[in-house]
Each structure stands twice: as structure tokens, then as C-alpha cells.
Amino acid sequence: MKYVSILGSTGSIGRQTLEVIKSFPESLQLVALAAGRNRQDFLAQCLEFRPLVVSLEQEEDAQWLKEQLARRGFYPEIYYGLDGLVKVATCNQATVVVTAVSGAIGLVPTCAAISAGKDIALANKETLVAAGEYVTALAAKHKVKLLPVDSEHSAIWQCLHGESKNSVRRLLLTASGGPFRQWEQGDLAEVTPQMALQHPNWAMGKKITIDSATLMNKGLEVIEARWLFNLDFDAIDVVIHPQSIIHSMVEYGDGSILAHLGMPDMRIPIQYALSYPQRWTNDLPRLNLTELNGLTFEQPDTQKFPSLALAYEAGRMGGTAPAVLNAANEIAVHAFLAGQIKFTDIPSTVERTLAAHQVVTPSGLEEIIEVDGWARRQAAKILSKY
């Protein structure tokens, strides 16, 4: 039996993780849950799964939850805020923590879970983007597994299984290209949040959907892959694959390319992260190769979508640059979703924030968090001038 904590249970990944847990009651048991502001759905999750430890973002929501659960005779430990995320991440009974919160808020509780000896089913890519060197070293120190949940990283992880790292020539991360792949560059300034939230293949949260439209999501995945698989950026390429059937590939020195194919369904990589090293049989929809109309591939257009190039640049700069990239992007995406800036202002805000930053090698987690805060303030300052 594996005992699971989930950070971000009312988001897309969190909900699908709960579906997986329900499908394998003899193998998986939920012990702790944390969410943001969606208290009604969170209440329903608590009543269905009866976790031991729970947390919400705001104190007033946590108090409301306590009253609602008490009326029903259920009394778990209830917390709120960042401390609550840490409590859920370090729940004594948990053996694996699914980090499904969006953004750098996942960094502190993920590190706390690692220090507590919990394996990490990693869906929060920002953790490795902002603090990849620190987090991977911490995981090695505590002998903790970092189990990829992103479909692309799960695909690479599986294609690497049983192979020598020395035989790897490059990783090929696939990207759908988003909804504006075929748009003219000059038209992108007219993109609205509603347009950008219509991803052609995947149903995801708002922030990651916007990142997919700008290709920043793929840039963040490049940085994450560098740390997960300990390869240089020159050995990590991105290829546009609009059908989202091949989730990623690994090219070996002998010319062979191993690819992972499957339906665009996040429950598959979530399940593998929780079942590893086993594969469990499920009833999810199957890929029918004879029904495919073809698999196509393109080079990414980094002039039209500069966020991908910015991510490579920040990754190669190293030090605090990726944390700045990530924080500035979060601020810009939220401003776009609020209708405050144009779609094309997102990468320009990130670029200008990076240009204002003096890159250093962080001494530890506290300095990374300080840099993250600086980047958010700097990005907000830039946004105020649009």
C-alpha cells in the first residue's frame, strides 16, 4: 500500500490523481490534502476520502471547513497557508507526495517533503525550474525519488529505462504548438485570454494552458528535464508535434529513437508515477493507431514564440536566472488573464525582468525565495508601465 498526500487537490492534476486513487483502493490510500480557494469542492473531497490532514490557502476558509466537517462528525487536522502546505507535505503517514500546485508556491512544501523522506510525484515543474540544483541535491541526500508526472518527462523517464545514460545523444520533448501555432506573428497581439485558454489537445489549469500557448511551458520543461535527467541543454531539443500522441522521445548514439505514445490523458503518467516500478492495468481509453490521420513534426518558431528561447537562455545562464524567468512569467500570465496586458507582453515582461537581474549562484533555498520575490516585484513594476 502506498499512502498519498496531494498538494493542489482541486486543480486538474489533483482531481485526476484522486480518480487514479479511487481506481486502485487496494494499492493507494489518500492521507492528506491541500488546496487553494475552492473550498466547496475541497469539502466534497474531504468527505469522500476522509484524509487525516487538510489545508486551505486562507484562514477563514480553513475555519469554514472545520465547521462544515464538524457538523458531519469528521475531525481531521486542519491548517492553512504555506504552513498548511508543509503540514500536508510532511504528513507522517504519507509515503509519496503529489505536488500538483501551480507556481513557485510548491517549492517550500516540496523541499519539506523531501527532507521528511517522502518520494515526490512531481507535477509542479516550477520547483525544479527555480531550484533544480538545490532540489536534486536534497533528494539525493535523503535518498528520495523524484517521479515525473508531466507527460513529457514521464515519457522520457520510461524511454530511458534500462539504458545507459552514456548512450543518450539527446532528449526530444514534444509540444503541441498550442492554439496559435499557425497564426501570423503580427496577429498575436490580438489574442484574448478566452482564446488562449482553448488548448487543442489537453484539459489543464489556466496558468499552464497560457504557458502552453506561449511555449513557455515547454521552456520550463526543458529546464526541468535538465535536472531530472542530468543532461546539458545542448542535449535537450523541442519538436512541435500537433497531435500530442508521441509524448516525448530519446535519441541514442546508435541512431535509434525510442518514443512513448499514448492518449493525451494525464491519468496515465499520474498512475505510473504512483505505481512505479510496477505497471497497473486500467480501463482508460486506448490509442488506436489505425484511426490516426498521421503524425507530423515541425521546428518551433522562437521568433513568433520567444518564451522558449528565453527559457533556454535562462537555463544556460544558470544560478538565479531560471527562478527570475519563472517568477516574472507567473506575474505576466496572471496579468494577461486579468485582461491587463496583451498576449505578446508576456514574453517581453519576462525578457525585461531577466535583463534587470544580476545573476548569482544562490547559497540556499532562502536566497532563491528572495530572488523569486524580487523578480515578482520587478515584473509588476514593468507591467505598470504598459
N, C-alpha and C positions, 0 to 999 in steps of 0.2 A: 504493500500500500504506500502510495506517495501522498503527502499532506501538503496542500497548496494554499499559498497566500496570493491574492491578486491586488495589485495597485492599479486603480483605474477600472473598476468593475462595471461601470455604466457606459463606458466607451465601446467602440466597435470591437476591439481586440478582447476587452474584458468580457463582453457579452458572449462572444464566440468561445472564449475559454470556459465559461460556465456551461455552454452547450456540450463541450467536449467532456467536462467533468460529469455531467448528467449521463453521458453515454457509457461511462466506464465506472459504475458505482463500486465495483469490486476492486478497482485499482487506484482510484483517485478520490480523495476526500478534501473538501474545502474547509479550511480552518480560520481564515482571516480575509477581510475585505476592506478596501478603501476606495472612495470615490470623491468627486468634486462637489457640485451643487445640485445634482439631480437626485434630490432626496426621496421623491416618491418612488422612482424605480429602485433606488437603493433599499428602501424599506421592503419592497417586494422581494428583492434578492435575499435580504437578511431573513425574512420569514420562510423562504423556500429552503435555503441552505443552512441556516442556523449556525453561522460562524461563531467562533469563540471571541474574536477581537474584530472591532469595526472602527472605521473613522470616516468623517466627512471634512470638507475643507473649512467650513465656518462653524464657530462655536454655537451659534443659535440653531443651526441645522442639526448639530450633534445633540443638543438639548431636546429638540423636537423629536428626533429619532428615539432618544431614550424614553420619552413619554409614550410614544406610539408603541414601542416594543414592550414596555412595562404593562400597558393595557392588555397585551396579548400573552402576558406571563413569560416573556423572554428577556433575559438579563445578561447579555454579553458585555465584555469590556468595551466602553465607548470613548473614543478620543476624537480630536480634531486637529486640523492644521498640519504643519510639517512634522511636529512631534507625533501626531497620529499616524502619518505615513510610515514613520520609523517604527512605531509600535507594531503596525501590521506587518512590516517587512521583517521584523525580528521576532515575530510570534514564536514562542518556544516549540510549539508542536509542528510548525512548518518545516518541511524538508526542501521545498522548491518555491521560489517567489517569481510570479509572473509580473514583470514590470511593464504595464500597459498604459501608464500615464503618458501624456504628451508633453514634450518640452524638457528643459533642464531641471524642472522641479523633481524629476526622477533620480537625479544624481545622488543626493544625500541618502535617501532611503535605500537605494541600490547598494551603495557602499556600506551602509549599516548592515544590510542583509548578508553581504559578502563577509564582513568581519564577524558576523554571528555564525558563519559556516553554512549558509544556505546556498544551494545551487540557484542560478539565475536563468529563468527563461526570458530572454531579453527581447522585448518588443519596443523598448524606449531607446531608439538609436542615438538620441542626443547625449546619453550617458557616455558612450564611447567617443562621440564626436568632441565633446567638451573636455573629456578627461581620460582619453584612451590609454595613455601610458600608465597613469596612476591606477586606473581600474583594473587593467590586465595584470599589473604587478601585484595588486592587492588580492586578486583572485588566485594568482599563483602562490602567494604567501599562505593563504588559508585553504589551499587545495580545493577550490570551489570551481564548478563547471559553469562556463558561460554558454548557454544553449540558445542558438539563434532562433528567433521566431519570425522575423521578416522572411517573406517567401524567397527572396533572392539569396539571402545569407544561408537559409536552410538548404536551398538547392546546392549551393557551393559546398557547404558542410557535407552533404551527402555524396556529392561527386568526388570529394577528397578522401572519402572513407577508404581505408586500406591502402592508400597510395603514399609514396614518399614525397615529402614537401620539395625535396631537391629536384624532382622530376617535373614540377609545375612550371610552365612557361608563363602563363597569365590567367587571370580570372576575367570572365566576361559577364558583367552584370547587365541584365536585360531591363529595358524600360519601355513602357507602352508609348511614351512620347506625349501623353496627355491629350486633352481635348483640342489643343491649338497647334498640333504638330504640322498641319497643312495650311495654317494661316500665313498671310504675309506679315513680315515683321512690323510694318507700319500700322497694321490694324490692331496690334496687341494692346495699345493704349486704351482701346475701347472695351476691353474685356471687363465684365462686371463680376462681382462675387458669385452671383447666381450661375453665370456661365462657367466659371472656373470650378464650381462645386459639382459639375456634371462629368465625373470621370467615366471614360468609355468602358472600363472593364471591372473596376473594383468598387466596392462599397466601403468607404473608410470615414474616419473623422474629418472635420472641416480643415484642421491645420495641415494634416498630411495630404489631403486632397489638393489644397492650394500648392503645397510643395511639389506635388507630382506635376501640376500644371506648369510650374516654372522650371522644372527639372532640378530644383534644389534638393528634393527628396533623394534623387539619385546621387547627387553630390554628397549628401550626408551619408548615404550608404557606401560610397567609395571610401570615405574616411573610416567608417565603422568596419568595413572589410579589411582595411589595412591593419587594424588592431586585432580583429577576431582571428585572422589567418596569418598574421605576421609577415606580410609581403609589402614590398615597396610600391609606391604609387605608379611607377612605370610598368608594373606587372598587373595593374588593375584597369581594365577598359570598360567602357559603356557602349552598348549597342541598342539601338531602338528596335523593338520587336512589338509592333502594334497589337498583335493577337493575345499577348500575355499568356501563351501556352508553355513556352520554354521559360522557366523562372530564373535560370542563370546557367552558366557553363564554365568548365575548366578545361583549358588547353594544356596539354602535356608536351614535353620535349620531343617526343617521337612523332608529333603531328596529330595525335588523337585528340578529339574534343568530346568530353563527356557532358551531356546535357541532362537536366532534370525537367521533365514535362509533367503537367498536371492541370486540372481545372483551376481557374483563378478563384480559389476558395481558401481563406486564411485558416479554416479549421484544420486543414491538412498539416501545415507546418506547426501550428499550435500543438496538435496531437503528437507529432513526432518529438517535439521538444519535451513534452511531458512523459512520453513512453520510452524515450531513449534509455538504453541501447536496443530496446525491442521495437518491433512494428506491430501495432494492433490493427486487426481487421475492423472496418467500419462500414456504414451504409451510406456514405456520402456519394454524390453524383460522380460518375466515372467519365473519363475522357474517351471519346470515340474518335479514333484517328481517321476513320473513313468519312466522317462528317465534316472534317476540317476543309476549308476552302484554300488553304495554303498558309505557309509560314514565311513571313518576309522580314527583312532586316535592313536597317539604314544607319548611317553615321549620325550622331547627334549634332544639331546645329547650335553651336555655342555662341554664335553671333546673335541669333534670334533668342536664345535662352542662355544668357551669360551666367546664370546662377551655378550651372555645372562647372564652368571654368573657374569661377570664384572659389568653389569648394576644393577643387584640385589645387589651386594656388594657396589657399589657407592650409590645406593638408601638408603641402610641401614645405611651407614656412614653419610649420610645427609650433611648439611652445603653446602660447596662449591664443594664437591666431584662430584655430578651429572653434574655441569657446566664443570668441568675438563674432565669428561668422554665424554661429548658431543663435546666439542671443539677439543679434541685430536682425536676423531673419525672422525670429519669433515676433519681435516688435513690429516689423514691417508687415508681416502676414496678418496680424491682428488688426492693424490699422487699415489694411485693404479690406478685410472682412467687415469692418465697421463703416466702409464707404469713405474713408478719409483720404486715401491716396489711390493712384492709378496702379494697375497691374504691373506696369513697367517700372514703377517707382520702387517695387520690392527689391530687385537686384541692385538698383542704383543706391538705395539706402545701405544695403549690406556692403557694397564696394566702398562707399564713403566712410562708413564706420571702420572698416578694416584699414583704410588709408590713414585714419586719425590715430591708430593704435600703434604703440611701440611694443613689439613682440618680445616677450621674455620667456624663460624657462620657469614654469611655476614650481614653487618649493613644496607645494602640497595642495590638498583639497581646498583649504581656506582661501588660498590665493586664486585658485580657479574660480571660486564663487565670487570673490571680489571683482575679478575681471569680467565675469558674467554680468554683474551689476553695473559696472562701468559701461559696458557695451550697450546695455539696455537704455541707460540714461543718454548716452551719446546718440544712439539711433533715434530716440524720442526727440532729441534736440534737432537733429537733421530733419525729421518728419515735420516738425513745427514750422519749417521754412518753406514747405511745398505750397 
